[in-house]
Amino acid sequence: MRREIQLLQENAADLAREAVALLNDQINFSLEKFTEKELRDFFKAFIHEICLDLADETFERARKFLLKHAEFLQDLRIDERLRLALAAKKVLLKSLASMTVYASATAVRLSELIDQCVLEMAYDYEIEAMKSETSDELVADEIADELYKTRRKLERQKKFINSLLENSPDAIALLDARRKIVMWNEAASELFGYKQSQLLGKSLEKLAVDESLARSVLKEAERKGKVYGAELPMTTQDQRQIPVSMSVSGIESASEKEANFLVVMRDASELRKMRDKIIDAERLSAMAKIAGAVAHEVRNPLNSIILNLDLLEDELPSRQNDRLAKQLAIFREEIEKLNAIVTNYLSLSRLTKSDFKIKSVQAVLDGAIERFAQMMSEKLAEENRTLVVRKRYAEASETLFAMIDENQFSRVLLNLAQNAVEAASKEKRVEMEVALWQKEKSVVIEIQDNGEGVAEETREKLFTPFFSTKSGGTGLGLYIVREIMDAHRGEIELRNRPTGKGAIARLSLPLVDAPKAASVIEE
């Protein structure tokens, strides 16, 4: 229970005496119908029920209290009944105003609650008056019963509408004519971090980074009747700034204090990311088509150069001088770099062509490791370096299957392994550890190296197309890896090893059931 409500309950006896004293100062109130103790007990019990309703944000206890005390109120005129509720309201609001705790939202809710009590008293009095003026008691009872049913039906409809608003997945706020918040649903609390009790009676504009921008949106809705999808930055309780898509609609209302505006808000962060991603995808698609066409034209001359370089080396005498040998080696190395660049650009245009089949993840992984070890061992040996690959597979890892395009997924593994070797360029002994296990409904592959690790300032950019930390790199390797993983409905994560140097690349793929063996029995 909030502190201010607890203080009201603790001071209920004193507040009851103040309310009685307030009635004593008023004329035309029939105090002689009750003893002072009866009035104090009435106010004390009424304040207690009001406080419980405030804590639970309901009206049920106050309603039941008034029904229970109908006989107590029966001998009072309507104005006298209302004075009882208003006296309680005055002393309670006065008490809240004197508190040092934050209580303005409670004061707004208290005012609404006692106003409902006033309506309840007026309704009951009208029923009594109608019955007293009707000679046929049976007819009077029937009319009263119909009125009661109609009222209950309206209340149920109101509860239904409130339930819709409260349980909406969208953040919803209702504003009065002064654009003050009169309702704040649970989704809004989750989005901004503020509870309804903290914002009742406050301006929604105060949550905007630019109040004038929010004010202009609300004024436009007031002028036009509605505004859809206005995007503006808002501030959460923990001082984060988030983009919010806001739609505002005017509501016909009988009172300035009732809801005059319906505001629906959504976090536009994901929408903005999706929009940026679509723009990037369209841009890259166009670039991929151009790059693919150019790369295809470049590859033919490259193949011709490589072929002629092989012929040239065969024609040279076996005892060629060292200088010429070094020059030919440089030619071949540079041509291989060009060929790798061309391959990357061609891959951009082939990402959409996939051939998915149910594959054993361990079999695909073993095949990629074997090919990589054969390819790299000879190259590293020339540099007086060695490659050591350790496997750390979980038990029954051979039973893990996934939907895989083997060619594309093998490329992911080879690319990560190549990066691991390049990261350990200063090491004589290049160490890689490959792990495989199941986590819930996914199969996880981890590749660890003993390289220099990933710089924190560049980690977020590594999957960005055309961003590279390597001299002469195309910046497409990890981008293509991520695109292939996305096509496999998988995920990739790069991070540094918690102990020791090196990096960890973690891949996860959705598990599928093992393929059923084909039946050899003819039907």
N, C-alpha and C positions, 0 to 999 in steps of 0.2 A: 504494500500500500504506500502511496506517495506521502511524503512527510507532511505536506500542508493539510491533507485529508485527515491524517492521524491527529494533527493538532486540533482540528475542528471537533473530532470525536471526543478528545480528551477534555475540551472546554464546552461540551454540549450543555452541561448544567448552567454555566454562567451565561451562555448564549441564550438559553431558554428564559432566564430571568430578564435579560436585556429585551427580548421580544415582548414579554409581558409588560414591561415598563413602557415600551414603545406604544403598545395598544392603550395603556392608561392615559397617554397624552393625546389620544385621538377622541374626537367627539362622535356621538351617535354609534358607539359600539356597546353592545349589551353585555358588559362584563358581569353584571349581576346574575347572569344565567349560569356562570361557572365560578368556582372558587379559584383563587390565584394558584393554588397547588394543582388543580386540574389543568389549568392552562400551561403551567410549567411542565407538567408531565407530558402533555400533548406535544409541546414544542421540543422537549428533550428527545422523545421517541421519534418525532418527525425528522429532526436533525440527524439522528442516528441512521435512519433508513436512507435519507438523502446521501449521507457520506458513503454508505455501502454501494448505492447506485453509482456514485461518482467513481469509486474505485473500480467497479466492474463495467462502467460505461453502459448502464442499462437504465430502465425506468420501472422495472417490475416491482421492486420493493416499495417505492413511493406509491405506486398504483394500489397495491394490496393494502398498504397502510390506510389510504383514504377510504377504500371499501370497508375496511374493518371499523373505521371511525365514522361511518355514515350516520349512525344514530346520534353520535356526539355533535355532528354538524347540522343535524336536521332542523334544530330550532333557530338557526341563524339565517339572516337574509343573505342574498348572494354577495352583496358588497362586503358583509362582515366575514364571510367565508374567504373571500379573496384577500381581505386584509390580513388574515392569519398567515396565508402563504407569502404575501408580500413582506410582512414583518420578519418572517424567517429569512427571506431572501436578503433583506436589508442588513440584518445583523451578521449573516454569514459572509456577505460581500465585504462588509466593513472589517470583519476579522481577517479575511484574506488579504485585504489591502494593507493591513498593519504588519503582515508577516514579512520577514527578511528573505524567506525562501521564494523560489520562482513559482508563482501561483496564478499568473494571468490566464493561462489556458484552463486551469481548474475553475476560475471565476467565470469564464465564458460558458463552460459546460454546466456549471451550477445555475447560471441564469437561464439557460435553455431548459434545464430539468424542472425548475420551479415554474417556468412558464407553462410547461406541460401539465404540471399539477393544477395550475389555474384553469387551464382548459378542461381538465378532468372535473373540477368542481363545478364549472359553469355547465358542463354537459349534464351532470347528475342533477343540478338544480332545475334545468329545463325539463327533465323527465318528471321530476316531482311536481313542478308547476303544471305541466300538461295533465298529469293524473288528477290533480286537485280540481282542475277546471272541467273535467269530463265527468258527466253524471254516470255514464255507463262504465263501470270499472273494468268489465271484460274487454271492451273496445280499447280502453286506455292501456291495459296490459298488453294487448296485441300490438298496438302502435309502438309502445315502449320496447317490446321485444323485437319488432322490425327495425327500429332505430338502432338498437343494440347490435343486431346482426349486421346491419349496414356498416356501422362503425367498426366492428371487428373485421369485416371484409376489407375495408379501407386500410386498416392497420396491417392486415396480412399482406396486402399489396405493397404497402410501404416497406414492410420488412423484406419482402421478396426483392424489391428494387434495391434496397440497401445491401442485401446479400449479394446481388449481382455486382454492384459497385465494389463491395468489399473484397469479393473473391475473384475479381477480374485479374488476369495476368498482367494487364497494363497498369501503370501507375496512374491513379485518378485523384483529382482534387476538385472539390466544389467550392466556388467562390461566391460571396454575396455581392450586392450592388457596389460596394466600396472596394471590391476585389480583395477581400479578406477571406482566408481559408475557413470554411465551415465544416469540411469533411476531407479526410486524408486516409486513403485505403492502405491495406497491408503492403501491396506491391510498391506503393510510393515510399513507404517506410524502408523497404528493402533496397530500393534504388538510391535514396538519398541519405538513409541512416537516421532520419528524424521520426519520432513517434508522433501520432496525431495530437496527443496532449501537449507536445512542445510547439505545435504550429497553429493551433486553433486561434483565430483572431489575428494572425500575422499575415503579412503581404507575401504572396508568392514571388513577387518581383525581387524580394530580398535574397532569394536563392540563386538568382541569375548573376553571372559574372558582370554583365553589363545590364544594370537595372533599366536603363532607358530603352534597350532593345526589347526586353520582356514587356515593358509598359506599352510600347508601340504595338506589339502583337495583340495584347489584350484590348487595346483601344480599337484596333482594326476589327477584332471579333465583335466588339460592341457596336461598331458602325455597320459591318457587313452581315453580322449574325453568325458567322463561322470563319475559322481559319484552319487550314489543314497542313500538317507537315512542316511547320516553321521550325527550323533547326537553330538552336542557340546554346551556348555553353552555360552549364549550371554548376553550382558548388555543392558538394556533399558535406555531411557533418564532419568528416575527417579531413576537410579542406581539399579534397580532390576535385579537379575540374573534368566534367564529362560532357560530351555532346548529347543534347536531348532533342528528340523530335517531338514537337508540341502541337496538338490540335485543340482548338478552343471553339466551343459552341455555346450560343446564348440559350437561356432557359426562361420560359415565361414563369413569373413568380408573383405571388400576391403581396410579398413583403420584401423590403430592402434587406432584411436580415436573413431571408431564406436564400437558397442557392439561385444565383442568377447566371452563373457560368459553369460549364462542364469542361474541365481541362484533362486531356488524356496525354500522358507522357511516356516515351519509350527511350531506352538507352540507344543512341545512334552510333555507338562505337563500332559494333559488329557490322552495322549497315554501311558505315563509312569504309571499314576495312574491305567489305565485300565489293563496294563500288570501286575502290582503288584497285582491288585485285582484278576486277573485270576490265578496267582500263588498261592495267598492265598486261593482262592476258591478250587483249585485242592488239596492243602495241607489239607484244612479243610474237604474236601469231603472224602479223604482217612482216616483222623483221625475219622470222624463221623462214617464211616463204622466199624472201629475197636472199637470205643467207644460204638457204639450201640450194637455190638455183646457182648462185655464185660459186659455192663450194663444190658443186658438182662439176662446174666448168673448170675449176682449178685442179681438181683431183686428176683429171686425165693428163695434163702436162706434168704433174708431180710424178705420176706413175712412169711416164716416159723418161723423166730425169733419173729416177731411181734405177730403171732398167739400163740406161746408158752408163750410169755410174758403176753398176755391176760389171758391164762389158769393159769399161775402162780399166777397172781393177784387174780383170782377167788378162788384159792385153799388156799390162805393165810387167816389167821383169820381176822375178821373184825377189831379187835383192834391190828393192827400191830404197831410196834414201829416206831417212827418218822424217825430214821436213815434208816431203811429198806425202808420206803415210799420214802424218798429222793433219795435213790440209784435207786429204780425202775423208779422214775420220770426222773433221769439222763439217764438211759438206753433208755427209750422211746424217750427222746429228741434227743439223739445222733442217734438213729435209724431213726428218722424222718429227721435228717440232711442228713444221708446217702441216704435215699429214695429220698430226693429233688435233691441230686447230680445225682443219677441214672436217675431221671426223666429228668433233663437237658441234660444229655448225650444222652438219648434216643430221645429227641426232635431234636437233630442235624440230626439224620438219617431220621426224619419224615418231615423235612421242605419242601421237594419237593412234598409231597402229600397234595394237596389242594382241597377243595370242595367249589368253589365260587358260591354264589347266590346273587341275589338282596335282600338286607336286609334294614330294617329301622335302621338307625344308632342309633337313640334314644332308640329303643327297645333293641338292643344289649347292649348299654351302661347301661340302667336301669337294665337289667338282671345281668350284671357283677357287678354293684355296690351292688345290693341286696345280691348276693352270697358272696361278699367280706365282707360286713357288718355283715352278719350272722357268717362268719368264724372268723372274728377278734374280734367282740364284747366280746365273751366269754373269749377269750385269754387275751384281755386287761383288762377285769374285774378282772381276777386273779391277775393282777399287780396293781390293784387300779387305772386304767387309763380308759379314755373314748374316744370313737371315734365319731366325729361329721362330717357328710358329707353334704355339701350344694350343691344344684344344681342351676346352672344359665344357663337356656336354652333360646335361642332366640325364638321369636314368630314364630309359624309355623315350629318349629324344627322337628315335627313329620312327615313333608313332605320330609325330607332329606334322600335320599337313596344312597347306594353305593354297589359295588360288594365286598362281604365280605365272607371269610371263618370264620363262627361264632366261631368255636372252637379255631382256631389260634388267631383271633383278640381278643377274650375274654381273652386269655392268655396274650396278650400285656397289656390289661387294668389291669388285676390282678397283673401282674408283676410290673407295674408302681405304682399301689396303695400300694403294699407290700413295695416297695422302699420308698414311702412317709411315711409310718408308721415307718419303720426302721430309716429314717432320723430324725424323731421326737422322738427318743428313750428317750430323757431327758425331754419330755413334759408330764405332767399329762393329758392334754387335747389335743388329736391328732385331728387337724383340716384339712379337705380336702375340696376343692372347685372344682367342676366339671362343666365346661362350654361347651356349644355346640352352634355353629352358622355356618352360611354359609359365605364364602368369595369367591366372584367371582364364579368359577366353582369347588370349593372344599368345603368340609365340614370339620370344624375344631373342635377338642376336646382339651381342656386344663385341666390338673390336677395340682392344686396348693396345696402345703403343708406348714406347719409351722415348718419345720425341720431346719437343719443346712445349707442347700443350697449346691451348687456344687463348689468345689475348682477349681479355674481357671486353675491351673497347671495340673489338671487331667481331665478336661472336654473333651478335644479332644481324650483322651484315653478310655473313658467310654464304647464306642462301639467296642473296640478292643477285639477279643476273648482271653479268659483266663486272662484278666486284671480285678482285683477286688480291691476295697478299703476296703472291709469287711474281717475280719479275718475268714478264712475257706471258703470264697466264691469261686465259680468255675470260675467266670469271664465270664459266658456264658449267664446270664440273659438278659442284655441289647443287647448283640450281637444277640441273637435269636429274640429279639424285633425288632431290625433294619432289620434283614433278613425277618421277617414276613411283616413288613411295605413295604419293597422293593417288595415283592411278590404281595402286594396289590396296587403297583404303588403309594404308599403314601410316606410321609416324616415324620421324627421325629426330634424334636429339644429340647434340654435341656438348660435351662438358669436359672439364679437366679432372684428372684422377684425384680423389681426396687425399691419398697418401702417395708420395713420390711424384716424379715428373711424368708427363705424358698426358694423352687425351683419351677419351672414351666416346665412341660412336655407338649409339643404341638404336636399333631398328626394332619395330614391332609390327606384326602382321596379324590380321584376324584368323583364328583357327577355323578349319573346316573338317568335316568327317573324312576319314580315309576312303578312297575310291573302292567301290565294291568290285570284287573279282568277277570277270565275265564268266557266265555259265558255259560249261562245255557239254552240257546235256541238251540235246535237241528236244524241243517240245513235240 
